[in-house]
Amino acid sequence: MVLRFWVAVLVFHAGMLYVTARIASDWARRAAVPSPRWERLRDGLIFGVAALALAGAVSVGPPGDGFLTARLLCQALFGEAVLLTAWIALLHLRPGRLPRAVVATLALGVLLSAYAEAYHVGPYDLRLRRYALDRSDGNAPRGWIRILHLSDLQSDAIGPHEERALREGLAQAPDLIVFTGDYLQERVTPSRVWSRANAGDDLRELLRRVGLRAPLGVYAVQGDVDPDWPGLFDGTGVVCLQDTAARIALPGKVSLALVGLSRPTSRNRNGRVLPVVTTAPEADLRFVMGHSPDYVATLARAAVEVDLALAGHTHGGQVALPFFGPLVTLSRLPRRFAGGLNDYDGIPLCVSRGIGMERRTAPQIRFFCPPEIVVVDVTY
């Protein structure tokens, strides 16, 4: 698959460099004389169509997927498009053309700033999100608990970023810690020293080093990239739930049923989410945790009472645009449920945007969608 990936990358960039050279040549030829604005717009359209067509063509077949297409388009935007914009700016560095040179230089600055944000700033700009949820139903509260929600470490190498996320989470003094899947994922071309076994050892060692524990326990469910589940948490004290539930005693003589869904159940593909949730132990409160948030739609349609649903998977889209939000969420729920604490037809749904990002063939970027750890204070 690695060879297929690099062949796709080389063919794509060979084609894009040819298109870029042709457009650059046309701009040089027209630089001496005024040209209609439609010709400049046409060149931009040609560049965009060529990038889409080439990315789509070379992504057919293994390891072809939408992630590879997106990765190649990002490379064209921050590669060939940057070269072309810089060339256009240089062509207009002459008397009478300086306004156009300024515009092109500003466009170049925007591209370079977006590149820095997406690849070097955004992925490590860890945020702490706090939410409050009242489940006392208007009665005098009997107590409250703090939940630390961690999701989608999705790292190819456990390091300072992951340690910072865990330590900042523990600094919030949580009563209960939940992991909602996707822990380790290699790059499409991993280093010679990388292996899932080594990365798993590093993760377990980190969990022990930071002292990951909470008074009410630490619980985890499986994600999409966790073939070594549940052995990934061996010896850490983390309780792995897979279509099972744990009954937890809370302060104030209140009981909690924490239901953990398997990967297919959370994706709502095996028809098991209703029986798994409804057969959980009797308790005063019922929380459900799964990797994908899609399961909540079935629970809402069946009017199943859930005090809090927790999920990850979406990464908040990883790329979000102002006034629009995430471009892609890989969830069947509306885009507005890709992150945060929201009400989904009567069910409080908390979706974490995650700590890491998609690996393998995907573009490893975050743009206006920083990683996060989530704290939910629940009053009951």
C-alpha positions in Angstrom: 0.0 0.0 0.0 2.9 2.3 0.7 4.2 2.0 -2.9 0.7 2.7 -4.2 0.5 5.8 -2.1 3.8 7.2 -3.3 2.9 6.5 -6.9 -0.3 8.4 -6.5 1.5 11.3 -4.9 4.1 11.4 -7.7 1.6 11.2 -10.5 -0.6 13.9 -8.9 2.2 16.3 -8.5 3.7 15.7 -11.9 0.3 16.6 -13.4 -0.1 19.6 -11.2 3.4 20.9 -11.9 2.6 20.7 -15.6 -0.7 22.6 -15.2 1.1 25.2 -13.0 3.9 25.7 -15.5 1.4 26.2 -18.3 -0.6 28.8 -16.3 2.7 30.5 -15.2 3.8 30.7 -18.8 0.4 32.3 -19.8 0.8 34.9 -17.1 4.3 35.7 -18.2 3.2 36.1 -21.8 0.3 38.4 -20.8 2.4 40.4 -18.3 3.5 42.9 -20.9 0.0 43.8 -22.0 -3.3 44.3 -20.1 -5.5 41.1 -20.1 -9.2 40.7 -19.5 -10.2 39.8 -16.0 -12.0 36.7 -17.2 -8.7 35.2 -18.3 -7.3 35.4 -14.8 -10.5 33.9 -13.4 -10.2 31.2 -16.1 -6.7 30.3 -14.9 -7.9 29.8 -11.3 -10.7 27.6 -12.5 -8.4 25.5 -14.6 -6.1 25.0 -11.6 -8.9 24.0 -9.3 -10.5 21.6 -11.8 -7.2 20.0 -12.6 -6.4 19.5 -8.9 -9.8 17.9 -8.3 -9.6 15.7 -11.4 -6.1 14.5 -10.8 -6.7 13.9 -7.1 -9.8 11.9 -7.8 -8.2 9.9 -10.6 -5.1 8.8 -8.6 -7.2 8.0 -5.5 -9.0 5.2 -7.2 -7.9 1.8 -5.8 -6.0 1.0 -2.7 -5.2 3.1 -0.7 -7.7 5.3 -2.4 -10.3 7.0 -0.3 -11.6 10.4 0.4 -8.8 11.0 2.9 -6.2 10.6 0.1 -8.0 13.0 -2.2 -8.2 15.6 0.6 -4.5 15.1 1.3 -3.5 15.7 -2.3 -5.8 18.8 -2.6 -4.1 20.2 0.5 -0.7 19.6 -1.0 -1.7 21.4 -4.2 -3.1 24.3 -2.2 0.0 24.8 -0.1 2.4 23.6 -2.8 1.7 24.4 -6.4 -0.7 27.2 -5.6 1.9 28.9 -3.4 4.5 28.7 -6.2 2.1 30.1 -8.8 1.0 32.9 -6.5 4.6 33.9 -5.8 5.4 33.8 -9.5 2.4 36.1 -10.3 3.6 38.5 -7.5 7.1 38.7 -9.0 5.7 39.3 -12.5 4.0 42.4 -11.3 6.9 44.0 -9.5 7.2 46.8 -12.0 6.0 50.4 -12.3 2.3 50.5 -13.0 1.7 47.0 -11.8 2.4 47.4 -8.1 -1.2 47.2 -7.0 -1.5 43.8 -8.6 1.8 42.8 -7.0 0.4 43.8 -3.6 -2.7 41.8 -4.1 -0.8 38.7 -5.1 1.6 39.1 -2.2 -1.3 39.4 0.2 -2.8 36.2 -1.3 0.6 34.5 -0.8 0.7 35.6 2.8 -2.8 34.2 3.4 -1.8 30.9 1.9 1.3 30.7 4.0 -0.5 31.7 7.2 -3.2 29.1 6.5 -0.5 26.5 6.0 1.2 27.4 9.3 -2.1 27.3 11.2 -3.3 24.0 9.7 -0.1 22.0 10.0 2.0 23.5 12.8 -0.2 25.5 15.1 -3.8 24.1 15.1 -2.9 20.5 15.8 -1.2 21.4 19.1 -3.4 24.3 20.2 -5.0 22.2 23.0 -8.1 23.7 24.6 -10.1 22.9 27.7 -13.8 23.0 27.2 -16.2 23.1 30.2 -19.9 22.3 30.2 -22.5 22.2 32.9 -25.5 19.8 32.8 -28.4 19.9 35.3 -30.2 16.5 35.6 -31.9 17.3 38.9 -35.3 17.8 37.1 -36.1 20.9 39.2 -35.6 19.1 42.5 -33.2 20.0 45.2 -29.8 18.7 43.9 -28.5 15.6 45.7 -24.9 16.0 44.4 -22.7 16.6 41.4 -19.9 14.9 39.6 -17.1 16.1 37.3 -16.5 14.0 34.2 -13.3 14.2 32.2 -14.1 13.2 28.6 -11.0 12.2 26.5 -11.3 11.1 22.9 -9.3 10.4 19.8 -5.7 10.6 20.9 -5.2 9.0 17.5 -1.5 9.4 17.7 1.3 7.7 15.8 3.7 8.3 18.6 3.0 9.0 22.3 4.8 12.2 23.3 4.5 15.7 25.0 1.2 16.6 23.3 -0.6 13.5 24.7 1.1 13.9 28.1 0.0 17.5 28.3 -3.6 16.5 27.5 -3.7 13.9 30.2 -2.0 16.1 32.9 -4.3 19.1 32.1 -7.3 16.8 32.4 -6.2 15.3 35.7 -5.6 18.9 37.0 -9.4 19.4 36.8 -9.8 16.9 39.6 -12.4 14.7 37.8 -14.6 12.2 39.6 -15.0 10.0 36.6 -12.8 9.7 33.4 -14.1 8.3 30.1 -12.2 7.5 26.9 -14.4 7.3 23.8 -12.0 5.5 21.4 -9.3 5.9 18.7 -6.0 5.7 20.6 -3.2 4.8 18.2 -3.0 5.1 14.4 0.1 4.9 12.3 1.0 7.2 9.4 0.8 5.8 5.9 4.6 5.6 5.9 5.6 4.8 9.5 9.1 5.1 10.7 11.3 2.0 10.8 11.2 1.9 14.6 7.4 2.4 14.8 5.1 -0.5 15.8 1.7 -0.7 17.4 3.3 -2.8 20.2 5.9 -0.1 21.0 3.3 2.7 20.8 1.0 0.7 23.0 3.8 0.2 25.6 4.4 4.0 25.5 0.7 4.7 26.0 0.4 2.3 29.0 3.6 3.8 30.5 2.2 7.3 30.1 -1.0 6.3 31.8 0.9 4.9 34.7 3.4 7.8 34.9 0.7 10.5 35.1 -1.3 8.5 37.6 -4.5 8.3 35.5 -7.2 7.5 38.0 -10.4 9.0 39.4 -12.5 8.3 42.5 -15.4 6.8 40.4 -13.1 5.0 37.9 -11.7 5.3 34.4 -13.6 3.7 31.6 -13.0 3.2 27.9 -14.7 2.0 24.7 -13.2 0.9 21.4 -12.7 3.3 18.4 -12.3 2.6 14.7 -8.5 2.3 14.7 -8.0 0.0 17.7 -7.4 -3.6 16.5 -5.5 -4.3 19.7 -8.5 -3.6 21.9 -8.9 -4.2 24.8 -5.3 -5.3 25.5 -4.2 -1.7 24.9 -5.1 -0.9 28.5 -3.8 -4.0 30.2 -2.4 -3.3 33.6 -3.5 0.4 33.7 -6.7 0.1 35.8 -8.8 1.3 32.9 -12.1 -0.6 32.6 -13.0 -1.5 29.1 -16.7 -1.7 28.2 -18.0 -3.4 25.1 -21.8 -3.5 25.0 -21.7 -3.8 28.7 -22.5 -1.6 31.6 -21.0 -0.7 35.0 -23.1 0.3 38.0 -21.4 3.1 40.0 -22.4 4.5 43.4 -22.5 8.3 43.5 -22.5 10.7 46.4 -25.9 11.3 47.9 -27.0 7.6 47.7 -27.5 7.9 43.9 -26.5 5.2 41.5 -25.2 5.5 37.9 -25.4 3.0 35.1 -22.5 3.7 32.7 -23.1 1.9 29.4 -20.2 1.4 27.0 -20.9 0.5 23.4 -18.8 -1.5 21.0 -17.6 0.1 17.8 -20.4 -1.3 15.5 -23.1 -0.6 18.1 -22.0 3.0 18.4 -22.1 3.4 14.6 -25.7 2.1 14.8 -25.0 -0.8 12.4 -25.8 -4.0 14.3 -29.2 -3.1 15.7 -28.0 -3.7 19.3 -27.9 -0.3 20.8 -31.5 -0.4 22.1 -31.2 -3.8 23.9 -27.7 -2.9 25.2 -28.9 0.3 26.7 -32.3 -0.8 28.0 -31.0 -3.9 29.7 -28.4 -2.0 31.7 -28.6 -2.3 35.5 -31.3 -0.2 37.1 -30.0 3.1 38.4 -31.0 6.7 39.1 -28.9 8.0 36.2 -27.9 6.5 32.9 -24.9 7.6 30.9 -24.0 6.0 27.5 -20.6 6.2 25.9 -19.6 5.2 22.4 -17.1 6.1 19.8 -19.4 7.4 17.1 -22.3 9.7 18.1 -24.7 8.1 15.5 -26.2 5.8 18.1 -28.0 8.7 19.8 -30.5 9.0 16.9 -31.9 5.5 17.6 -32.1 6.1 21.3 -33.9 9.4 20.7 -36.4 7.9 18.2 -37.3 5.2 20.8 -37.6 7.8 23.6 -35.1 6.0 25.7 -34.2 8.0 28.8 -30.5 8.9 28.8 -29.1 11.5 31.1 -25.9 12.0 29.1 -24.5 10.5 25.9 -20.8 10.8 25.2 -18.9 10.3 21.9 -15.9 11.3 19.8 -15.1 10.2 16.3 -15.9 13.5 14.4 -12.8 15.4 15.4 -15.1 18.4 15.0 -14.4 18.0 11.3 -10.7 18.9 11.8 -11.3 21.7 9.3 -13.9 24.3 10.1 -14.7 27.5 8.3 -16.0 30.7 9.9 -19.8 31.1 9.7 -20.1 27.6 8.2 -18.5 25.1 10.6 -17.0 21.7 9.9 -16.7 20.7 6.2 -16.9 16.9 6.9 -17.8 15.1 10.1 -18.1 11.4 9.0 -21.3 11.2 11.1 -24.9 10.8 10.0 -26.0 13.4 12.5 -26.3 17.1 11.4 -23.0 19.0 11.4 -24.0 21.1 14.5 -23.6 17.9 16.6 -19.9 17.4 15.6 -18.7 19.0 18.9 -19.8 20.4 22.2 -22.7 19.7 24.5 -26.0 19.8 22.7 -29.5 18.6 23.1 -30.4 15.9 20.6 -34.2 15.4 20.7 -34.1 15.4 24.5 -30.8 13.6 25.0 -27.8 15.6 26.2 -25.1 14.7 23.7 -21.4 15.6 24.4 -19.1 15.1 21.4 -15.4 15.7 21.9 -13.4 17.2 19.0 -10.6 15.0 20.1 -6.9 15.3 21.2 -5.3 14.0 18.0 -6.1 13.8 14.3 -6.6 11.4 11.5 -3.5 9.7 10.3 -2.8 7.2 7.5 -3.6 8.9 4.1 -5.5 11.8 5.6 -4.0 15.3 5.7 -2.7 15.7 9.2 -4.1 19.2 9.8 -6.5 21.1 12.1 -7.8 24.4 10.9 -10.1 26.6 13.1 -10.8 23.3 15.0 -8.2 22.9 17.8 -7.8 19.7 19.8 -9.6 19.6 23.1 -10.2 17.9 26.4 -13.7 18.2 27.8 -15.0 18.5 31.4 -18.7 18.1 32.1 -20.1 19.0 35.5 -23.3 17.1 36.1 -25.7 18.1 38.8 -28.2 15.5 39.8 
